[in-house]
């Protein structure tokens, strides 16, 4: 950049010299006695140098503008990578919590089974003690020891009772032992799942932290580079830095507006394509019914001609199938309540994997906003998209959720979620280092449907 700047200065000085030379053509120099003397006209080389200086300045301006655009795009891509890492970490964290619940349940089952096994062993030992004490209760002992037929019958009944008790205690022991082994196996499997999920969560957290730190450093360096470019633009155009900042902000706003308009148009085409499919199917069924003659041929009261097919939608976006999951249980008033609760958290810090009470990530904020109204919508942005009902963006109401992903047809690509607050605004927890804020609604990168808890 220094080399280009030095080159630009040389060209600028050459242009200045050419300008001074040109000025000398119309202004007198020296004493009045010499004013009448004709000055030497600018040479072809002088004119070429002036043109080169102007062209170089224009080229430098364009290069600086292009560099600003590229820089902004790179920063946006880095921010998305951080959000993807945060979404991965939230999923891993949820897996840890589920594994911990499974471990707790398996441990409880194992403890219960062990208590049953101990009780069964105690019962069986008691039966054995009774059997040993009454060793003469065997068949021959019963027969020889009986004084009479009624006595024999009584002893036989007692023997069967003891045998039943032994068999019952043995079966109870075997069941308890099997239950204990099964619970131990479940606990072992759950513990392995817990360890794996914890390792995954830690890796995702490290990746997210690294990405966040890299983004923070890159943002600082990018801002310095941006200011240097703006100063250079101001120098080349002979304007102020503030004017160039305003121009750059207006240019970025125009790019964002164009991107939002394209996103809205794409979503509208998708909605129109879905509506046309919904209309064409019943129309085709009806036309088939009308083609069936219900009057004799030549009857003046014949069947009217089938309705013409509707024209195809203009340049529809790639078809996105209708949602097959999700339910809506929250009312409009509950959505307003969720928005009111979320607004009390404005300014709170963003923290990976946090769901309050003092810090949040994106899905932690949306989850707790609806939990405050008695509606549970799962923990992660990806699972929330699958859990909630789906609505078109033209039907948004406060409390609805807007999801962002890299692939509109793949919920697994979702990396961010925000909550619509009404009036074209939404509240969101975006990135580490950025507090919770309410911003204009963005549809660029949004999934085909919004979500309604």
PyMOL commands that set and color helices and strands:
alter all, ss='L'
color gray80, all
select helices_A, chain A and resi 2-26+32-34+44-133+135-137+139-145+149-237+241-290+332-343+362-371+381-387+393-395+411-413
alter helices_A, ss='H'
color red, helices_A
select strands_A, chain A and resi 349-350+359-360+389-391+401-405+414-422+425-428+437-440+450-452
alter strands_A, ss='S'
color yellow, strands_A
deselect
rebuild
show_as cartoon
